[in-house]
Structures are given as structure tokens and as C-alpha cells.
Amino acid sequence: MTHGPVLDPAGRPLDQIRLTGVSATGHHGVFDHERRDGQTFVADVVVHLDTRPAARGDALAATVHYGELAQAVSDVLTGSPADLIETVAERIAAVALAHPAAVAVDVAVHKPSAPIPVPFDDVVVAVRRDRVLAPPVVPAGDLVPPPEADPLPEPVPDAAPQTVPDPLPDPLPDALPDPLLPEPVTLVATDVHAVDHPDRPDGGPLRADDADDDAVVEAEVVEDALDRRPAEPVDVVLAIGANLGAAQETLRQAVADLDAVPGLEVLEVSPLARTAAVGGPEQPDYLNAVLLGRTTLAPRELLHAVQRVEQGHGRVRLERWGPRTLDVDVVAYGTVVAATDDLELPHPRAHQRAFVLAPWAQVDPHAVLPGLGGGPVAALAATAPDRAGVRWMALDWLTSPVTVVPPPAPGEG
């Protein structure tokens, strides 16, 4: 590769991590014999980054783990067949840029046994990609599935949009009276979100079990800070996910439905992440994304609004911790740190969930999660216990269908 240096904002060359000669047998090519027999492919990768934070703290999480990168590159080479090594190069670039510390990446893919009828030494496709000139797809472990694997249903770009219940009532007055002593009332628990249940394994993932739809419980209504509308719009972070039906189309429509909620504006949408389910029974992989928004709603109003969007998409609970048609979670509401029976901010497990942290770091590399266990989102994503379950991310999923490739069966790959 002959690319020049990548410069930091001050005009100084960034540091580099060079990974050369990663070799594996792949089945890429346009000819039947290439797909059938396979051949050797070799990849060279140069990651441009600032290594000083890692060196300063002697912290692996602050740099690119080249051992994991090498395995990810090998997984691409041996993974889902592509007609072109240009596509393979883009996949490898995307894998490298999935590391939050990576600023840019150079990739060279060699095909020394290409079916060319004249003598030659090598065929190389070399690309440079960065956060601006990004690759179109971010796969991780995009392996050829076994014949018996059941793929996630293909997205249906032209599926009929789903309806959402009527919007919330007109805004309440900005000034609310001081809290009064509550009187007990009967509430219907329809969909309790962001509650940490101690009986769940490891405290429960963001998409863990909720109360039964028809359960009636006795509770007290208490006006607290989570019922107060902010004096000015507040930045919020929402996480969305689905693993039933046309999941990609559901998430596309959910973005539009959330943006249509009075008092909520969706500003940025993360790449779409395909992730392994955390906790619960065996089930299809999830598609996840993170939305950055701004709201004039009170925290609890926002919770109720996103629950209504879920219900409008036919959210079902057929099994505890089971598959979902749509999950919407309030991850963060400004810098508010609070805990009540029905809402905890930030979400109590957000700092451990790569399926939230990884796409969040992609859409906002400088994001910080407030509260206990919080910190720079990119660093949290790099150390999250479930980070290996992030299989790939797609950048243009709101406008283009994403090909869904099942993961390898246990023990394969």
C-alpha cells in the first residue's frame, strides 16, 4: 500500500498499527470453480489512530486489539462469498473502523491465484476508508452459514407502514405544582421499561422481560422530577431493536414513528447492528440501532410515548426474555440520574451492552454515558461483555435493504 499518512486536526501524522499477511482460504470470485474449490486470499491492514491514550494508561481498551482484528479479517476472508475482492476489501475496512479508536484504515486484498490466463505475480485491490469516506457495510464474522441454519427474515423495503396510536395529548403547562402527598390508586401495568429486576440472570439485558400486559397491581402515583417537563429541550438517547418479522422494515418505520411523536425530534440515527440475543432462550439475532434526539417531554412522558410506539408495532411477549417485534428503550435523558419503580436513568445495564454502545459510538464517537458505571461510550463498547456478539453494522440501512447472513452454528467457523 502506498497511501500517504493520515493527519490529525493539528496536521501531524497519526500513529499506525500494521497487520500484514493475514492469509486464509476463501470462496470469492465470479467463476463456479472459485466458489466451489476456494483459493488463498491475503490481506494487509493499516489502522491509523492516536496510540497515546492507550500508552498513557497502558490500556488495551483505548487502542485496537490487533489479535481480535486479525481474527475478524480472517473471518471476512473465509466468510460469505463475494464476486469481487473490492467487496472483500470494503468488508475488512468496515471491520477495522468498527473499533472506536480507529480514525482511518488502509486495506490491501491480494488474490495471488486469480484465474488470469497470462503470467502474473499478484492481484491487489487497495482502499483507504475513514469516518467520512466510510465503507458501505460493517460486517463482523460474516461467515458462510451451514445449510441447516435458519436465516433472519429478509427485510421487506416496500412493506406497508404500520400504524401508531394517536399521539400524546397537548403539552402540559411548563410549571407544575410542588409534589403533594400521594393517594393510593389502582394502575394497570402495561409495559414496564428500564426496571432492573434482581431475579434476572446478570440483572437482565435492555430487552429483558417486562410485566404481563393484563397484570393489575396496587401502586401509588407520586409526582417526582421524572414528571417535570424541562425548561429547555433535552438531548436523549433511545435504543431500538427487533428480531421478529421484517425487522429492518420495522425499525425503519419505528424511526419515523418516534420522530412523529409530539415533543420528540430524532436528530441522528446510528448504523444498524446485527447482534446475538443476550439472555433468555435461543432465538434469532437482533437488529439494533441507537437514535440521538431532543425532547421537550418529561422523562416519564417520553417513556410512555415510546411504549405507545412499541404497542403500535404489535409488541408481543410470548416467552419470558423471548423474541420481540420491537423494543424501544430510553437509554439516557440529558445528564439525569434517577431511579423509580418504573424508570431508571440512565438505563441500568446500558454500560454493559455492546448492542447499544457500539452503534452509539459510531453515531457519536465522543458520547459519554452519565451515572454509575458510565464513561466514554467508545471505551465502554470496547470492553462490554457481549461485544463479540456484534456481528456487523450497516451504514445506509434506512434507505437500502441489508442482506442478512446467519451466524455459524456452534463449533463451526
Steps between C-alpha positions, in 0.01 A plus 500: 500500500636839400252732670656795679456574869168594657522832683341599830318836534832670578658371179716236667512142364296255703656185642453166324436138587608280209361149456648332192472164333174372651438194284194277470308290251194673363239435234484842337479540124265500204579150372332183621832328572608793720184468706532120512872445559611820668847654491743692717436866573739727690418828673716786627344752736634830632294669770563872552438617856639693794673245722583748776187440711572127505867551581424757768276262692652176372139422405412252228145636486632835374666355189423238234546141616700367206438139599125550477544700181701218342227251583232732363697545175539123469126460559430734208742312272341165583148637526208574273618472136520818294544533126763772535801547725399865498206390715729298725723805547199713600392238753843493658517880512164503672614245757803713586297822523262329742774553759426837664869599511548456124500828306577356155606169353695381197414155367670297227345170391724266300371229266822328387318205338251704300389322178702716259623333177838681490796485741468738797619533857197633684172689478444760771209728578599777744258744662512770766189567706433733792208637699400727210573272204347203678453148366139412409471200734662413832502120538658314790532124466302495176540124456347256255201346681451125532222364276266438791530850648178701504563856379337802650206601276611718212411869533201607290573856385150548355305357792192697594572746777363405837271730688569670827238595761384858526770739622531614857262775621591863465797604714442567864587841648871545553461586865373218718406532869725372771459128576200408714456204730371218278178308533499127412339419165469190283725494194512264204859395429516486123868510410754580766834607353846559636431328834782293642355168620726324752366157403633527145828337402775765523240765573333468160578652159332810366251282316431271795160400640223746575180471699203315350272725298190426707654499847325731747707627789452738789734796492529860603523784254769740609592809304877523493774655289434246225154652449630854448543640153839662440534877471698445178521207255709212631723263302388138525630162388259224396584141413282303258513131417301221338546135409158390373347544156642756258721644772682757287177642362352508851796703624481736202135569574573531873749778427232688308240437770728621777588812303126567465440494877402853611784643706764258367738564210733232364828666402738214419463128428785256557611219272288187523667233713427131476557350843460172681214487751612556860337274760184298466422209265660428165359748252588687180761773500384855565528803277581801718554872456539807718319829445626836620216741556376807678181525705282741692318211667550404862699176544194298594299652214777393265490148642125478444535640149756240392289225656209609282721471193591146610135411543418644159742247351327209671758430764431153645635304796461136410785389723696652783810667355375378164509653151352846445326675214636832627689626804544869570701597809580838649875469551581853615311824562752783508715455810209389719586225748188367673330175597130433560281193484426545131800686360872512569730748328740434346390146420661282769656253255593736217866512606530123447314457172706515182184482288426851629852632554652399165245672273485794741878545474472491121244780483667707777866401560530752785185396688515453876257286697415671831446332834650207688703278267491764229781663307611543138265288292772391257713364784202325658416341165852363468477320836131401512448133594286433192720683248576176313129471426503807271516323166492796260372852452345656188527873437224573247229272635229768506501519119639165382410140584769316695587141412465291811751214537448252785788443743683165498358219708679436833833335437517608136690780334 
